[in-house]
Amino acid sequence: MTPDLITPPAALLIWGLAGYLLGSIPFGIVLARVFGLGDLRSIGSGNIGATNVLRTGNKTAAALTLVLDGAKGAAAVLIARALAGEDAVQLAGLMAFLGHCFPVWLRFKGGKGVATFLGLLLAYAFPLGLAACATWLATALILRISSLSALVAAAMAPIWALLLGRADATLMLIVLAVLVFIRHRPNIQRLLAGQEPKIGKK
């Protein structure tokens, strides 16, 4: 199939489901058990992402969680692009993000989706993903707050899309940014209260 081929509605549903199932793999929980760190949901914030894995003190497990959570978002995009059209690519990426945030295996109580968001964006349009990652990294290096870095990167992503000539991604990125902000509501409250922990703090 060519990238511009319009995918039929039934096929879109299949790609959406495939993206969701890929995104729903809880690598943080799996790696925490492999490394003998216990149930990640009872540690720190209870989140299943890399930031909470880092609170266990195991940097290797945290790094692997970050990479794998990003990779599942990238995989959803790349597989859909290889086998279907661009409509399926955006849907698969979005559903991978939702799968991470609301995995059926964990009673829909998942992570906040930042690594998956960045991973799918790198696969969708590498320069755009690189700009979002650089935004996250710069904010993290300066302010040392993971949640704020995620919020800034998500908010800037649609702007980067326009600046880099990828207006086709703008709507998807606005939806993803809104979802990132919704998933970070407790963090936003703590940020406003000056109580959000810094990166690496247990």
N, C-alpha and C positions, 0 to 999 in steps of 0.2 A: 504494500500500500504506500501511496505517497503521503507526505506529512500534511498536505492540504485536503486530503480526502475527508469528507464529512462522515463521521461515524454514526451508524444507525442508533436510534434510542436504546434498543435492546442491548447492543454491544456496549454502549456507554454505561449501562447499569452494571454489566459484567466488569468493566474496567474500574468503575467506582468501587465495587465490592472487592476486587483484587487489591486496589490501593488501600482500602480500609484494613484488610486482613494483614497486609504487609506492615502497615503502620501500627497495628495493634500488638505486634510482638514486643513484650515487655523486657527488653534487654537489660535494663537496670536491675530488675528483680532476679533475672536469671544469673547475671554476673555476680550479684551480691551473694547468691547461694553458692555459686561455683567457688568464690573466694572465701567462703565461710564467714560472711559479714552479717548473717542473720536476715530477717525479714526487713527489707528496705522500707516498707510502709510503717514500721514502728521505730524508725530512726529519723532524727532531725525533724524536717518538715513533713515526712511521710511521703514525699514526692518520689516518683520512680525514675527521675532523670539524673543526668550526670552531676549536677550541682549537689544533689542530696547524697549521691554515692561518694562524692568527695568529702562530705562531712564524716564519713566513716574513717577517714585518714588514708584510705587506699587509693593512691593516685593512678595506679595502673588500671584498676577497675573503673574508676571515673573516666579515664581517657578512652577506654574501650567502649564504655556506655555512650560517650559523646559521639565517637566515630560510628558505632552501629546504629544509633538512633538517627544520625544524619544519613547513613547509608540506606536505611529502609525508605526514607523519603526520596532519595536519589534513585533508588531502584524502581520505585513505582513510576516515576517520570520516564526513566530511560526505557523500561520494558514497554510502557504504553506507546512511547514514541517509535520504538522499533517495530511494533506490531499493529499499531492503529494510527489515528490521526491526532492533530493538535487539540481537538476538543477533548479527546480521551486523556491527553497528557495533563491538561489543567485539572480535569476532574479527578484523575488518579492521584495527582499530587495533593490536592485539597483533601481527598478522602484519606490519604495516608496520614496527614496531619490530624484529622479527626479520629482516626484509629488510634493514634498515640494518646490523644487526650481523653478518649472515651472507649477504651478497649473492652470488648464484650467479655473477655476472660477475667477481667478484674471488676466486674459489675459496673463498668463504665466509669471507673475512678482511675484515671491515668495521669500522665504527666502534663506539662505545660507546653510542650511541642516546639521548643526553640531550636533544638538540634535538628529535628525533623524538618522544620521550616527552612532552616539554612541549607540543609542537604538537598531538599527538593528544588530550592532556588538555584543552587549551584548546577544541578543537572538541567534545569529548565533553560537557563541562560547564564553561562559561566561568569561573564563580566558583572552581571547584575548580582549574582550570588556572592561574588568576590567583594563587591562594594558593601553588601549587607554584612558579610563576615568582618570586613575591616571596620565597619561602624560599630559592631558589637565589641570587637577587640579594643578599639581605641577608647570606647567608653569604659570598658572593664579595666583597662590599664590606668586610666585617670581616676576613676571613682571607686573601683574595686567592689562594685555591687552588681551581681549577676542579673538580677531581675530588671534593674534600670537599664543595663546594657541591652537586654532583650527588647524592652519597650522602645528604646531609641532606634534599634535596628529595624524593628517591625514598622515603626512610624515612618522611617526614612525610606523603606523599600519601595513604596509606590512612587516616591519622588525620584529615587534613583532610576526607576524604570522609565520615567519620562525623560530624564536627563540623558540616559543611555540609548534612547531610541527604541525602547521596548514597551510602547504604549499598550500593546496587546496583552501585557501581563498586569496592567494597572488594576483592573477590576478584581482579579484573583488576589492580588497583593493587598488590596484594601480589605477584602473579606478576611484574609489571613491575619492582617494586622488587628482588625477588630476582635477576632478570636483570641489572639495573643493577649490583648488587653483584658478581655473577659477572664481568661485563665489566670491572669495575674492580679485579680482584684484584691486578694488579701495582701499581696506584696505592695500594691499601690497604697493601701491604707497604712501599711507599716512605713513606707517611704515618706508619706505625708506626716507621719508621727515621728520620723527620725529614728525608727526602731528596726529598720531592715538590716540583717546581718551582712557582713562583708564576705567576699569570696574566701573559702577555706575555713571559715569559722564554723565550728560544730554547733 
